[in-house]
Amino acid sequence: MTATDDAPGAFELMVMMRALNVESDRFAERFAALHGLHRTDLNALVVILDAARAGTPLTPGGLGAALTLSPPATTALIDRLAHAGHVERRRSDTDRRKIEVTLNEQAAELARHFFAPLGRHLTAAIEAFTAEERRIIGRFLESGIKATAAARAEAAG
C-alpha cells in the first residue's frame, strides 16, 4: 500500500489470499483428521456435495475427472469413502446401467455440524460488506479462480 492510497496492492492481496487458503486448509484438515480422511478424500466429498447441490448426478468417472485421478485410484477412493460410511454407490434413477456416487446423510450431517462455525463466521464477515462491495468481491474471486486454473494448466505444460 502507498501512503496516499489505502487500497491493498496486488502483492498484498495475494499474500492475504494465501493466508486465507492456509487457514481454510488447516480448518478442513482438522475435519479430515477427526474422521480419518486423506486430503483427497475430503476433496472428493466436496465434489460430491457440490454435485448434489447442483442437482447433477456424479458418476465415478466424473468424480475421477474432477479430481484428476486414474480409474483405479478413483475406485480405491470410493471404496475408502464407502467403507467409512461417507458415500454410497447407487444405480442412476434415469439410466439403471449407470452408477452414481452419493453422499451418505450421516456424512453430510457430520460436515454440517463441523463446518457450521466456519459458515457462521464467514457469513458475518461477508454481510459486513455492501451489496456493491460483494459484487466486486465476487468478480475478484471469479477472476482469481480463472487465473489460478490458467496457471495450473500452464504449469501442467
C-alpha positions, -999 to +999 in steps of 0.1 A: +000+000+000+012+035-007+009+064+017-018+081-004-038+050-012-053+027+015-063+000-010-041-031-009-020-037-040-018-069-060+010-083-039-007-076-006-039-092-018-021-123-030-004-126+004-039-123+021-054-148-003-025-172+006-032-167+043-069-174+037-061-205+018-038-217+046-064-211+073-091-227+052-068-258+046-060-260+083-096-259+092-105-286+066-076-307+077-089-308+112-121-323+100-102-348+079-080-358+109-110-362+131-127-385+106-097-405+093-098-389+059-070-381+035-069-347+018-081-364-015-110-380+004-120-346+017-117-330-018-139-359-031-166-352-005-167-316-015-170-325-052-198-350-044-216-324-022-213-297-048-227-320-075-256-329-052-263-292-045-263-285-083-287-315-088-261-331-111-256-368-108-220-378-103-205-410-118-173-424-106-157-413-139-170-377-132-155-378-098-122-390-111-121-364-137-129-336-112-100-348-090-077-358-119-075-393-107-070-425-127-099-450-128-081-474-103-073-445-079-109-433-082-122-468-074-099-470-043-110-436-032-147-445-035-141-478-017-124-460+012-152-435+015-179-462+012-161-484+038-160-454+062-198-449+056-194-415+039-207-423+004-228-449-014-228-462-049-263-462-063-279-470-097-290-440-116-327-433-115-326-423-152-303-450-165-301-481-144-268-491-162-250-461-146-236-459-111-237-427-092-218-417-061-239-400-034-230-386+000-244-406+029-267-385+051-246-393+081-215-378+064-235-347+054-247-342+089-211-345+103-199-320+078-228-296+085-221-298+122-183-293+119-184-266+093-213-246+109-190-223+129-170-215+097-201-208+078-214-186+106-182-166+109-178-162+071-214-152+067-209-125+093-178-113+076-195-112+041-226-095+054-204-066+067-200-056+031-225-036+010-241-053-020-218-033-043-188-044-024-200-081-026-204-077-063-168-065-065-156-093-042-175-118-064-158-105-095-124-107-078-130-142-067-142-154-101-112-137-118-089-153-092-103-187-097-099-184-135-063-170-131-054-199-108-069-225-132-050-209-161-017-210-141-024-247-132-030-255-169+002-237-179+022-255-152+009-288-165+026-280-198 
